[in-house]
Amino acid sequence: MFTRQRALLKLVENEGGRVERLRLVKLAFLLSRDTANSPSSVYDFVPYKRGPFSFMLYYDLRRLVQDGWLSESDHHVETKALPTIETAFLDTSFVERIDAVTRACGSMTTSALVDSIYARHPWFTVNAEQHHKRRAVRPTGQPAVYTVGYEGLTVDALLNLLMENGIRRLIDVRCNPVARRYGFHKTTANRLCTDVDIDYVHVPSLGIPSSWRSDLSDKESYEALFSRYDRDILPQNSLDVDRVAALVTEKPSALMCMEANHRCCHRSHLATEVARRVQLPIRELRQCH
């Protein structure tokens, strides 16, 4: 079991073994604001219908229900198995932080908790279902050819990064858009992007076949790979490059692949060609952030 899942069980336990899902999400959000915790201990969040939300958290809740740790009823979750069996593995200082969050919010109704978070964290209200509760405006990115790699990010962190930079379309340029990590398989990525009003487009012809990546051990092997990409993939798929060029001029769009370092990813070569055609600068989002 992941540390973040144990933290969820501890939060439910601290709430008396039964808690509203909405309240649980907000408590987990407040816990995530403690930067002393490692990223693997807490969740990332994205502005959603009722403030900060984590798609990964909901995925983990489903897993905990399936595995028999929690049960669901109405809008609540409750402990089904004895959570202390797993929460005993949590670091003492982390448990103290979890306890501090639940103590601080213990006297607050869920509605008051949500209102407090809205007031203190206005960014997370930009997608609020009730428009009058929005305390910030979602930005629109300046014209550019944006690129991003999701390596090392949760899907919530990626979506939040896109939104913070005003990206309205994600152009997936992986040849094979599959991933073991939740949120990055094509169908899931498409659904989650749609949920936060980001278009999702997949252009597999501009990716690199997996078979080409069998021996990437040094700088020379990467250079040979990208030379082959520039020589074979881009010229043979010029119409798809034109399509991507049209998409990035239509609305702020980011070319996405896996690698965190854009210099080790073909998206930088694709971005160079697209930028040449549309006369726009290139912006790597994880460098801009």
C-alpha positions as CSV (number, residue, x, y, z in Angstrom):
1,M,0.0,0.0,0.0
2,F,1.3,3.5,-0.9
3,T,2.0,6.1,1.9
4,R,-0.7,8.4,0.4
5,Q,-3.3,5.6,0.7
6,R,-2.3,5.0,4.3
7,A,-2.7,8.7,4.9
8,L,-6.3,8.5,3.5
9,L,-7.1,5.7,5.9
10,K,-5.7,7.7,8.8
11,L,-7.8,10.7,7.8
12,V,-10.9,8.6,7.7
13,E,-10.0,7.0,11.1
14,N,-9.5,10.5,12.6
15,E,-13.0,11.5,11.5
16,G,-14.5,8.6,13.5
17,G,-14.3,6.0,10.8
18,R,-16.9,7.7,8.5
19,V,-16.5,10.9,6.5
20,E,-18.1,12.7,3.5
21,R,-16.0,12.2,0.4
22,L,-16.0,16.0,-0.2
23,R,-14.7,16.6,3.3
24,L,-12.0,13.9,2.9
25,V,-10.8,15.5,-0.3
26,K,-10.5,18.9,1.4
27,L,-8.7,17.4,4.4
28,A,-6.2,15.7,2.1
29,F,-5.8,19.0,0.2
30,L,-4.8,20.8,3.5
31,L,-2.4,18.0,4.3
32,S,-0.8,18.5,0.9
33,R,-0.1,22.1,1.6
34,D,2.6,20.9,4.1
35,T,5.7,21.1,2.0
36,A,7.7,19.1,4.6
37,N,6.1,15.9,3.3
38,S,7.6,14.1,0.3
39,P,5.5,14.2,-2.9
40,S,4.8,10.5,-2.6
41,S,3.1,11.0,0.8
42,V,0.3,13.4,-0.4
43,Y,-1.8,14.1,-3.4
44,D,-1.6,16.8,-6.1
45,F,-4.7,18.8,-6.8
46,V,-6.4,20.6,-9.7
47,P,-9.1,23.2,-9.7
48,Y,-12.5,21.5,-10.2
49,K,-16.2,21.9,-9.6
50,R,-16.0,22.3,-5.9
51,G,-12.5,23.6,-5.4
52,P,-9.3,21.5,-5.2
53,F,-9.8,18.0,-6.4
54,S,-7.6,15.0,-7.0
55,F,-8.4,12.4,-9.6
56,M,-5.6,10.2,-8.2
57,L,-7.2,10.4,-4.8
58,Y,-10.6,9.2,-6.1
59,Y,-8.8,6.4,-8.0
60,D,-7.1,5.3,-4.7
61,L,-10.5,5.4,-2.9
62,R,-11.9,3.0,-5.5
63,R,-8.8,0.7,-4.9
64,L,-9.3,0.9,-1.2
65,V,-12.9,-0.1,-1.5
66,Q,-12.1,-2.9,-3.9
67,D,-9.4,-4.2,-1.5
68,G,-11.8,-4.2,1.4
69,W,-10.3,-1.3,3.5
70,L,-13.2,1.0,2.9
71,S,-16.9,0.9,2.0
72,E,-19.0,3.5,0.3
73,S,-22.5,4.7,1.1
74,D,-24.3,7.8,-0.3
75,H,-21.7,10.5,-0.3
76,H,-19.6,8.9,2.5
77,V,-16.7,6.5,2.9
78,E,-16.2,4.5,6.1
79,T,-13.6,2.1,7.4
80,K,-14.4,-1.6,6.8
81,A,-11.2,-3.2,7.9
82,L,-9.0,-2.2,10.9
83,P,-7.0,0.7,9.4
84,T,-4.3,0.7,12.2
85,I,-2.8,-2.4,10.6
86,E,-1.6,-0.2,7.7
87,T,-1.5,3.3,9.3
88,A,1.1,1.9,11.8
89,F,3.6,2.1,9.0
90,L,3.3,5.9,8.7
91,D,6.1,8.0,9.9
92,T,5.5,9.5,13.3
93,S,6.0,13.1,12.2
94,F,3.6,12.5,9.3
95,V,0.9,11.1,11.6
96,E,1.3,14.2,13.8
97,R,0.7,16.4,10.7
98,I,-2.4,14.4,9.8
99,D,-3.7,14.7,13.4
100,A,-3.0,18.4,13.3
101,V,-5.1,18.9,10.1
102,T,-8.1,17.0,11.5
103,R,-7.9,18.7,14.9
104,A,-7.8,22.1,13.2
105,C,-10.9,21.3,11.1
106,G,-12.7,19.2,13.7
107,S,-15.2,21.9,14.7
108,M,-15.9,23.1,11.1
109,T,-18.8,21.9,9.0
110,T,-17.9,20.6,5.6
111,S,-19.5,23.7,4.0
112,A,-17.4,26.0,6.3
113,L,-14.3,24.0,5.4
114,V,-14.9,24.4,1.7
115,D,-15.5,28.2,2.1
116,S,-12.4,28.6,4.1
117,I,-10.3,26.8,1.5
118,Y,-11.9,28.9,-1.3
119,A,-10.9,32.1,0.6
120,R,-7.3,31.0,1.4
121,H,-6.6,29.3,-2.0
122,P,-8.3,31.3,-4.7
123,W,-6.5,29.5,-7.6
124,F,-8.5,26.4,-6.9
125,T,-11.8,28.2,-7.4
126,V,-11.3,29.0,-11.1
127,N,-13.5,26.0,-12.2
128,A,-16.0,26.3,-9.4
129,E,-19.4,25.0,-10.5
130,Q,-21.0,28.1,-8.8
131,H,-19.6,30.9,-10.8
132,H,-20.2,33.5,-8.1
133,K,-17.7,31.6,-5.9
134,R,-14.8,31.9,-8.3
135,R,-12.1,34.1,-6.8
136,A,-9.6,33.9,-9.6
137,V,-9.7,33.8,-13.4
138,R,-8.3,30.9,-15.4
139,P,-5.5,32.3,-17.6
140,T,-5.0,31.9,-21.4
141,G,-1.5,31.2,-22.5
142,Q,0.3,33.6,-24.9
143,P,0.8,32.3,-28.4
144,A,3.7,29.8,-28.4
145,V,4.5,26.2,-29.2
146,Y,4.3,24.7,-25.7
147,T,5.8,21.3,-24.8
148,V,5.6,19.1,-21.7
149,G,6.7,15.7,-20.4
150,Y,4.8,13.9,-17.7
151,E,7.6,11.8,-16.3
152,G,7.7,12.2,-12.5
153,L,4.3,13.9,-12.3
154,T,0.9,12.7,-11.2
155,V,-2.0,13.3,-13.7
156,D,-3.3,16.0,-11.3
157,A,0.0,17.8,-11.2
158,L,0.2,17.7,-15.0
159,L,-3.4,19.1,-15.4
160,N,-2.7,21.8,-12.8
161,L,0.5,22.8,-14.7
162,L,-1.4,23.0,-17.9
163,M,-4.2,25.1,-16.4
164,E,-1.7,27.5,-14.6
165,N,0.0,28.2,-17.9
166,G,-3.3,28.8,-19.8
167,I,-3.1,25.6,-21.9
168,R,-6.5,24.7,-23.5
169,R,-5.4,21.8,-25.6
170,L,-3.1,18.8,-25.0
171,I,-1.6,17.2,-28.1
172,D,-0.4,13.7,-27.3
173,V,2.5,12.9,-29.6
174,R,3.3,9.5,-28.2
175,C,3.3,6.7,-30.8
176,N,1.8,4.3,-28.2
177,P,-0.2,6.2,-25.6
178,V,-0.2,3.6,-22.9
179,A,1.1,3.9,-19.4
180,R,1.0,1.9,-16.2
181,R,0.6,5.1,-14.1
182,Y,-2.9,6.2,-13.6
183,G,-4.1,9.0,-15.9
184,F,-1.7,8.7,-18.7
185,H,-3.3,6.0,-20.8
186,K,-5.0,7.6,-23.9
187,T,-8.6,7.0,-22.9
188,T,-8.1,8.1,-19.3
189,A,-6.1,11.2,-20.3
190,N,-8.8,12.1,-22.8
191,R,-11.5,11.8,-20.1
192,L,-9.7,13.8,-17.4
193,C,-8.6,16.5,-19.8
194,T,-12.3,16.9,-20.9
195,D,-13.3,17.1,-17.2
196,V,-11.2,20.3,-16.8
197,D,-12.1,21.8,-20.1
198,I,-8.8,20.9,-21.9
199,D,-9.1,19.4,-25.4
200,Y,-7.2,16.2,-26.0
201,V,-5.8,15.3,-29.4
202,H,-3.6,12.2,-30.2
203,V,-1.3,12.3,-33.2
204,P,0.5,8.9,-33.1
205,S,2.1,9.4,-36.5
206,L,4.5,12.0,-35.0
207,G,5.7,9.7,-32.3
208,I,8.7,7.4,-32.3
209,P,8.0,3.7,-32.6
210,S,9.0,1.7,-29.5
211,S,11.3,-0.5,-31.5
212,W,13.5,2.5,-32.3
213,R,14.2,3.0,-28.6
214,S,15.7,-0.4,-27.8
215,D,19.2,0.9,-27.2
216,L,19.4,4.4,-25.8
217,S,22.4,4.3,-23.6
218,D,24.4,7.5,-24.3
219,K,24.3,10.9,-25.9
220,E,25.3,9.4,-29.3
221,S,22.4,7.0,-29.3
222,Y,20.0,9.7,-28.7
223,E,21.5,11.9,-31.4
224,A,21.2,9.0,-33.9
225,L,17.5,8.4,-32.8
226,F,16.6,12.1,-33.3
227,S,18.5,12.3,-36.6
228,R,16.4,9.4,-37.8
229,Y,13.2,11.0,-36.6
230,D,14.1,14.3,-38.4
231,R,15.0,12.3,-41.6
232,D,12.2,9.8,-41.7
233,I,9.2,10.7,-39.5
234,L,8.8,14.4,-40.0
235,P,9.1,14.6,-43.8
236,Q,6.9,11.5,-44.3
237,N,4.2,13.0,-42.1
238,S,4.3,16.6,-43.2
239,L,0.5,16.9,-43.3
240,D,0.2,15.9,-39.7
241,V,2.9,18.5,-38.8
242,D,0.7,21.0,-40.6
243,R,-2.3,19.8,-38.6
244,V,-0.4,20.3,-35.3
245,A,0.7,23.7,-36.5
246,A,-2.9,24.7,-37.1
247,L,-3.9,23.4,-33.7
248,V,-1.3,25.4,-31.8
249,T,-2.3,28.6,-33.6
250,E,-6.0,28.0,-32.9
251,K,-5.7,27.9,-29.1
252,P,-2.8,27.5,-26.5
253,S,-1.7,23.9,-26.9
254,A,1.1,21.7,-25.5
255,L,2.8,18.9,-27.2
256,M,3.1,16.1,-24.7
257,C,5.3,13.0,-24.4
258,M,6.7,11.2,-21.4
259,E,10.3,12.4,-20.8
260,A,10.7,15.2,-18.3
261,N,13.9,16.4,-20.1
262,H,12.7,17.8,-23.4
263,R,16.3,17.4,-24.8
264,C,15.8,13.7,-24.5
265,C,12.5,13.7,-26.2
266,H,11.4,13.9,-29.9
267,R,8.8,16.5,-28.9
268,S,11.6,19.2,-29.0
269,H,12.4,18.3,-32.6
270,L,8.7,18.3,-33.5
271,A,8.3,21.6,-31.7
272,T,11.2,23.1,-33.7
273,E,9.6,22.2,-37.0
274,V,6.1,23.4,-35.9
275,A,7.6,26.7,-34.6
276,R,9.4,27.2,-37.9
277,R,6.0,26.9,-39.8
278,V,4.0,29.1,-37.5
279,Q,6.7,31.6,-36.5
280,L,6.1,31.2,-32.7
281,P,8.5,30.7,-29.8
282,I,8.9,27.4,-28.1
283,R,8.1,27.1,-24.4
284,E,8.8,24.0,-22.3
285,L,6.3,24.1,-19.5
286,R,8.4,22.5,-16.8
287,Q,11.0,25.1,-17.3
288,C,8.5,28.0,-17.3
289,H,7.0,26.8,-14.0
